[in-house]
């Protein structure tokens, strides 16, 4: 029977456990909120992962991990644009720029991050294609799923907490009104500084995430750190009207409300 279904009924944790225990080979395709992920396995071990339209080629991964300078990356783009990842990896190893372990470590971290992001997907369709092995032109890894499942479960708990703290990315941020607060004396990460540069009551958190190229988990994690440090506050974006209050009763008249409640109580007692 084909393995397919909905993430509402079968979670990523359950899927990975099944792949691990059954030593499956093939590709899991997950159609999530706005993008599709492809995760490939060899004998129950993670081999490759790709999500959406992200550039998952080796050169881009090394550049994003600051293993290549901008000039080196541009040179590879010009001279090795038609190389497969396997050909490029062999070239970089033979030239002495990286060891084989360096390249595998960077790929493993990239693939792991993709799988961790899948743990935050609670909606979407999936199917497992046993006839779709990992792509032959990409460098495959052999990563055990046990630790991935444990780490992913932690990531899911973190995601749930972040959603409680920051329910909507359509809200905006403003700097907290703290006398004497000076951002120059605060030690922020690179990601936090990038977000801080866009803090403005006119910018929603979703707009900031798009500008700094962060996914939902990354922007919530970064904003949560700024909130905990007391540097920002969540506000409604400027120009966005306040939604009308939800009417609990169909009437504003207090006597009519009281009469309605009494009728409801009597109706319940007659049940």
N, C-alpha and C positions, 0 to 999 in steps of 0.2 A: 504493500500500500504506500502511495506517495506521501511524503512528509510535507504537508502544507496546512495553513490555517491562519488564525488571527492572533496578534500579540495579546489581545485581551483575554484569550483563552489559554495561550501557551507562551510563557515568558521567555526572554532571551536566556535566562539562567537555566530553564528546563531544556531549551534547545541545545545549549552547549553541553549540558550534562549528558544528553542523549548522544550527541556526536562523540563525546569523550568515551562513554561506556561502550558504544557500539563500534568504536574505531573506524568511523565513517570517513570516506574519501569523497570529495565533491565540493559543491559551492552552495552556500546558503544565501539566498537572495531575499532581502527584507525591504519592502516598499513602505518607508516611513513617512513622517510628516514633511512633505516637500522634497524629499530626496530618497534615493535608493542605495542600499549598501550591498556589496558583494563580499562575502567572507569565505575563503577557500580553506579546505582541510586535506591533510594527507594522513591516513591511518589514525584519525582522531586527534591530530595535532594541528594547531593553527599554522597555515602556510603563507597566506596572503590576505590582504583586506583593502577594499577601495570603497569610498563613500561619495555619493553625488558626483559633482564635476570637479572635485578637488584634484589638483595635480599631484598624483602619487608617484611620480617618477623619481628615480634615485637622486638625480641632480637636485631636484627641488627639495626633497627631504633633507639632504645634506646641507643645502643652503639655509633652509628654515631653522635647522639645528645649529647654525653658525659654524659648521664644519668647512664651509667654502666661503671665501670672500665674494663680494659683489663682482669683482673683476674676474675671479676664477669661474663663477657661475655664468657670467656673460660669455666667457671664452668657450665653455662647454656648450652653451646654447648655439654658438656660431659653428664650432668645429665638430661637434659630436651630436648634433641635433637628430641625426638619423640612426644613432646607435641604440641598440636595445639596452635595457638596464644591465643585463648580463655582460654585454660587450663593454659598456662603460665601467662597470665594477671591476672587470678584469684589467682594463686600461689603467684605472686609478691605483689598483694594487701593484701592478707591474711597474708603474712609474714611481712608486714609493710614497704616494700621498696618503694612503690608508692601508691598514691591514684588513684581511678578510673579516676578522672579528669586529673591527670598527664599523664596517659596512653592515654586517648582520645586526649589531647592537642598535644602530640607528633605524634600520628597517623594523626590527622587533618592537621598538618603542613606538614607532608610527602606527604599526598594525594594532598594537595593544591599545593605544589611545582611541582608535576607531571602535574597537570592540567595547571599550568602556562607555563610549558615547551611546552605543546601542542599548545599554542597560537602562538608559533614561527614556527609551521609546516604549510607550505603553499602548500605542495605537499603530496599526499597520498590518499588512498582509505579508506572509512569508511562504517560501517553498524551498525545498532542498533538492538540488539537481545532482544526482549521482553520476551523471555523464558529463559534468563540467569540472574538469580538474583545474588546479591553479594555472594561471596563464604561463605559457612556456617561455615567453620573452622577458618575464620579470624574475627577479631573484626571490626564491622561496625560502622561508625559514621553517624551523621545526620547533614550535613553542607549545609546551604542555598547557592544557586547559585548566588544570586544577587551580593554580594560583590566579589565573585570569577570572575564574568564576568567583573566587573569594574576594578578589579586589573589586570586581564588578558589583558584587552585592553591597560592598561598602560604598561604592560610588552611587548606587541606587538610593541608599539611605541618605547620603549627602544631598542628592538631587531632591528628595522629598522634603528635607529640611529647608533647602534653598527655595523651593516652591512655596513653602509656608511663609518664609520671611519675605519673599519677593514674588507675589502671586502673578503679577502682570508686568510685562516689559513695555507696555504702552504708557506707563508712568514715567515722569521725568526726574531729574536730580538737580538739587541746588546745594551749594556749599553751606554747611552748618554755620549758624550765627554764634560763633564762640569767640568771645573777646580774647585777643592775643593769639589766636590760632594762626600759624604760619606754615604753609605747606613746605617751605624750604627746610624746615627743621624736622620734617616727618620723613621717615625712611619708607619709601614705597617701591614696589617691584616695577619692572618695566611695563607690565600689563596694566598695573594700577595707574601709572603716569599717563599711559595712552588714553585710558578712560577719563581720567581727571581733565585732560586737555579738551574734552568735549562736553564737560559738565555745564549745562545751561538749561534754565527752565523751559526753553523752546525745544530742546532735544529729548525725545523719548529714549528710554534705555534700548529699545529695539533699533532706533536710528544710530545710536552710539555703537551698538554691536555690529551693525552693518558697516559703519565707517572704519572700525578697527579690526574688522574681519574676525569676530569672535562668534562662537555658537552660543546657544541658549545657556548651556552649563557654564561655559567660561565667563560670560558676562555676569551671570548671577553670582558666581563665585567671587569675581573681582569686586562687584558692587557690595556684596556682603562684607568683604574685608574693609571697604571704605566706610560702610555703616558702623561696623564694630569699632573702628578707630575714631568715630565721631566726626568724620570729615564731611560727610554729605547727608542729606535728608531726601526722602522720596516725596515728590509732590505731583500734583496733576499738571500736565503740560500747559503752558500758556496758550490761550486761544481755544482750548478744548472745553466745551460747556459741561457743567456739572450735571450728571444724569438726574432726572426727577426722582424724588423719594418714592420708594415702593409703598403703595397703599395697602395696609393690612386689612382695613375695613372698606367696604364699598361706599361708606358715607363718613363725613367728617363730624356729624352731629353726635355728641356724647350720649344723649338719651337713646338715640337710635342704635348706637353701638352697644349700649348696655342691654337693650331689648334683644338685639341679635344674638349676643352671647347667651342670654337666658334661654332663648329658643333652641340654640345649639345644645345646651346642657340638657334641656328636657328631651330633645330628640335622642341624645346619646343614652339617657336613662331608660328610654322606652325600648332600646335595642335588646 
